Amino acid sequence: MSDQRFFVVVNSEQQYSIWDSRRDLPSGWTATGFEGAEATCLGYIDSHWTDMRPLSLREKDAHA
């Protein structure tokens, strides 16, 4: 069992990912404040990222 910790990160298009907590965040991504084991972080993403379309597409669809 790994004790590796991850951050849940999000970009400007509101797309989610996990990131190794020992590394600096990649450019364009922001930590959500949620941190944990890989499976826990993936569960968080599953419950929060309910619309897989990028934000720009959701906004375009809303104005169509």
C-alpha positions in Angstrom: 0.0 0.0 0.0 1.4 3.4 -1.1 1.4 6.4 1.2 1.8 8.7 -1.8 -0.4 11.8 -1.6 -2.0 13.7 -4.4 -3.6 17.1 -4.9 -6.8 17.5 -6.9 -6.1 20.2 -9.5 -8.2 22.1 -11.9 -7.4 24.3 -14.9 -9.1 27.4 -16.4 -11.5 25.1 -18.4 -12.6 23.5 -15.2 -11.1 20.2 -16.1 -9.8 18.1 -13.2 -6.7 16.0 -12.6 -4.6 14.7 -9.8 -1.0 15.8 -9.2 1.8 14.3 -7.1 1.9 16.4 -3.9 5.7 16.3 -3.9 6.0 18.2 -7.2 5.3 21.8 -8.0 2.0 22.4 -9.7 2.1 22.6 -13.5 1.5 25.9 -15.2 -2.2 26.6 -15.7 -3.4 24.3 -12.9 -4.6 25.3 -9.5 -5.0 23.1 -6.4 -8.6 22.7 -5.3 -7.6 22.2 -1.6 -8.4 18.5 -1.7 -5.6 16.1 -1.0 -5.3 12.4 -0.3 -4.5 9.0 -1.7 -4.9 8.4 -5.4 -8.2 6.6 -5.1 -9.7 9.2 -2.7 -8.7 12.0 -5.1 -10.2 10.2 -8.1 -13.4 9.7 -6.1 -13.5 13.4 -5.4 -13.1 14.2 -9.1 -15.9 11.7 -10.0 -18.3 13.5 -7.6 -17.3 17.0 -8.6 -16.6 16.9 -12.4 -20.0 16.0 -13.6 -19.9 17.7 -17.0 -16.8 16.7 -19.0 -17.2 19.5 -21.5 -14.6 22.3 -21.1 -16.0 25.5 -19.6 -15.7 27.4 -22.9 -17.9 24.9 -24.7 -20.5 24.9 -21.8 -20.6 28.7 -22.0 -20.9 28.6 -25.8 -23.8 26.0 -25.6 -25.5 28.2 -22.9 -25.6 31.2 -25.3 -26.7 29.2 -28.4 
